[in-house]
Amino acid sequence: MHQPSRFGMPAAEEHRLLSRARRGERDAYLTLVRHHVRSIYQLAFALMRDPVDAATVVRETFVRGEKGIRYVAEGQPTYPWLA
C-alpha cells in the first residue's frame, strides 16, 4: 500500500517523479506541476487577492521551480518547497 503524502499524492510516487525531474525529464516535472497547480494557485490568490496576479505568481513559481528542482531535499515533498 502506498503511503500518501500530506499533499495528496502518494509519497513514493512524488519521490519517483522528483528523481526523474532532477534528471531533466520534463514530463515528470509537468506531472508534479499538474498535481500542485491548484493548491499553489489557492495560496497565491489568498495572498494576492487578484486572479491575474495569482496566475502570474503561479507561472513564475513553476518556471523557477523547474530551474531549481535540484534543491528539493531528497525524500521531502515538493509542495512546501514550491510554496
Residue pairs with C-beta under 8 A, 6 or more apart in sequence:
2 10
2 11
2 12
2 13
3 10
3 11
3 12
4 10
4 11
5 11
5 14
5 77
6 77
7 14
7 36
7 39
7 77
7 78
7 79
8 35
9 35
11 77
14 32
14 35
14 77
14 78
15 75
16 28
17 28
17 29
17 31
17 32
18 28
18 32
18 69
18 72
18 78
20 27
20 28
21 28
21 29
21 32
21 66
21 69
22 69
22 70
22 72
26 66
29 65
29 66
29 69
32 78
33 62
33 65
36 78
36 79
36 82
37 58
37 62
39 79
39 83
40 58
40 61
40 62
40 79
40 82
40 83
41 54
41 55
41 58
43 83
44 53
44 54
44 55
44 57
44 58
44 61
45 51
45 54
47 54
47 57
48 54
48 57
61 82
62 82
65 78
65 81
65 82
71 81
72 78
72 81
73 81
